Amino acid sequence: MATYLDKILERHRAVAADDRRPLNSLIDTARACAPTRGFRAALRGGDVLHVISEIKRRSPSKGALRMDLDPAELAARYAEGGASCLSVLTDAEHFGGSVSDLQIAREACSLPVLRKDFTVSPRDVCDARIMGADCVLLIAAALDPSELAEYHALAVDVGLDVLVEIHDEAELDHALGARATLIGVNQRDLVTFQVDHERAVRMAGVIPDSAVKVAESGVRGADDARSLRTAGYDAVLVGETLVTAADPTAALRALRVRG
């Protein structure tokens, strides 16, 4: 059964196939960019669950969330609420995001920023660095193991942190084979869209403690955050709950559980 991810990837791979920009020039430009803010380091340590707060206008499964959001205002409110990092959607066609959203949000605060998009080529990796991101997302389900390892190595080479998203033990093996040190577990099933907290709890126990552990998707409030912290997660990545909250700052503070 084709998933929403399959359809999005088909589009992104078609765009990548038409991209004729010289890769070596992009790599040189990426290497010459100003130092990043240290995304992974911002999620390490302390007795409070770290929160990666997302700027997201819409989603394929839920439709419009907050199309008229102001990236600068939301970034500032997240920073006020104690966010450790930002995640910004840059996919325009499916999520209503943009490179501009990322750059405006990053300019409005001092937090490290993840480019949340569908990375399917080495040029995508370079683009993340050049646009100002501090971290790039690599989805294990979207890449074969050799691509995952190649793009991870390139990202590190140009100065980016890398969040590798997985769903199960097989994808964890691929992530570890690529030398991932920042691993996110997506709790949402790609076919049914249902959130499976038990899978997240199970996976926390098999991810090496040397890696920073991030739970993604379906974090609805303090109870979810507390159970994920207890399971061993260093951080949660939260989008819909915060974007749709009447008071994003207060909603974020409630997620920063201790333990």
N, C-alpha and C positions, 0 to 999 in steps of 0.2 A: 504494500500500500504506500503510495506516495505521500510524504508528509509536507507540511508547510515549509520545512527546511529544504527539502528537495527542490521545491519550486523556486525558492529564493536563490539557492545555490546555482541552479541552472541559469538564472538571469545574470548573476555575478560572474560566473565562469564565461558566459558569452561576452560580457563587457571586457573581461581580462584578456580574452583571446584576441580582441581587436586593439589592445593597447600596445602600441609600437614604440613607446618611449625607451630610450637606451637604458638598460638596467644599471650598468656600471656608473652612469652619470647620476642616477637616482641614489645609488648607494653612497657615492662620494658626497652628495648634497646632504643626505641623512646623517652621515658621520660627522659632518661639519656643523650640525645644529648645536644650539646652546644646551648645556647639561639638563637632564631631566630632574624631576622633583623626588624621585624615589618612591614609586608606588608600592612595591613589595615591602620596603622597609617601614612604611607607614602603617602596615597591617600586623606588624610583629610586636609582641610583648604587651604588658599591661594586664590588668584584671577585668577589663571591660571589653565586651564584644565589639569589634570594629564594624563600622557600617560603611559600605560603598554605596553612595546615594546616586540614583540614576535620573538623568534628564531624558525623558521619553515622551513623545507627543502622542503616539498611537502604537498599536500592535496588531499583527495579523489575526490573532485570536479574539481580542477584545474590541478592536476598532479604535475610535478616537478616545483618548484618555484626557488630554489637555492640550489641544492643538494650539492654543493662543499663549502658551507659557512663555515667559521671559527668561532665557537661559541665565542671564546675569543675576536677576533677582532670585531665581531658584537656587543657584549656586551659593549665593550669599546666605540664604536662609538655611541651606544644608550646613554650611560652615558654622553658622551660629549654633546650630543644633548639635554640633560635635562630630560631624562626618569625618572619617579618616581619609576618604578618597571620593572622587566623582567617577561616574560612568556616563558617557554621553553617546547616544545613538547618532550615527552619521549616515545611515541608510535612508535615502529620501523616498524611494518608491514604496517600501513596505512599512516604514516606521515614521515617515515624515520628518526625519532628522536631516542634519547637514553638517558639513565641515564648519560652517559659520557658528552653529550651535556650540560645538566643542571649543572653538577659539574664544567665543564670547564668555562662556562659562569659566574657562581657565583664566582669562584675564580678570574676572571678577573676584577671584579668591586666590589663596596660596596652596590649595589642595592639589595633589597629583591626580591626573585624569586618565582614565581608560578610554580608548577609542572602541566603542561597542559597534562592531560591524562584522561582515562576513569575509574574512581574509582568505582569499583563494589563490593568491599569487605573490611572488616576492615583491612586485611593485606595490601591492597593497601594504606590505610591511613597511616599505620605505615611505609611502605616503603618510602612514600613521605618525612616523617620526617627524616628517617635514611639516605636517599641519600643526604640530605642537603637542601631540599626545605623549604621555609618560609611560604608557603600557598599551599593549595590543592584545586583542582576544584571538586565540586560536581554538576552534571547535574541533575536537577529535573526531566527532561523527561526520564532519564535513571534509576531512582530509584523510588521505591514506598515510600510513606510518612514515613513509619516506618524505612526504610533503610536510608533515608535522615537524619532523626533525629538521628539515631544511629551513623552514620558515622560523622555527624557534632559534636556530643558530644565527640566522641572519638578523633577527630582531635583537638578540643579545649583542651582536657585533656592532650594530648601529646605535646602541645605547638604550634600548627599550627593555622594560620589564615585560613579562609574558604571562598572561592568565590563560591556562589551558583548561578548557571546559570538557568535562567527561560526564558519563551517565552510569557506567558500570565498570566491573573489574577488567574486562578486556580493553576498554578505552584507557583505564588507568595504566595498564601495562604499556600502551603506546605512549602515553604522556611521560612515564618514567624513562622509556627508551629514548625520548627526545630530551631528557635531562630537565624536565619541568621542575621548578621549585615553588610555583604558585599554581595551585590546582583548585578549580571550581567544580562543584557537583551541581548540575542542573536537576532540580527536583521535579521539573515538569516533563511528562512523557511527550515525546515528539509526535506521537500518533493520536493519543486521546486528549492531550492537553491537561490531563489530571495531574495534581501534585502528589508526589509519593514521599512523605516525610521519612518513612521507614527506610527507604533506599538511601536517603541522605545520611541517616544515622548509621546504617550498615557500612557505607563507603567511608565515613569518617574513621572507622576502626581499621581500615586497611590502607589508607593513605599514610605514607611514612611521616613521622613527626617532624622530620627535617623540612618538609614542605609546609608552606602557609596554606591553610585549608579554608576555602570559601564556599558557603552554601548559596545557591542562586535560585531565584524564582519561588513564588508562593509563600514568601514570609509575610504574614498578615498582621503580626503584632508581637507584644512582649512574650506571650506564651510560646509562640513558634521560636522566637529568638532565644529564649531560655533553654528550650529543649535542644537546639542546635549547639548552643554554647556548651551544654552538659555533654553532648556527644563528642566534643573536641574541636569544633570549628573556631578559627581565629576571627572570622569575619562573615558577614552576610552581604549579599548584593541585592538591593531592594529598589524596585522601580515603581510598579503600579500603586502599591500601598502609600508611598510618599507623594507621588505625582498627583494623586486624586484626593489627598488629605486636605481638609479645610485649613489645617495648620501644619505644614510640612515640618517645621522646626520642632514642634511638640511631638509629632508622630515619630520623628527620628530619635529624639531623646528617649522615648519609651523603648526603643529597640536596643539601646546601649546597656544591656543587662550585665551585671557583675557576676563573676564566678570563674 
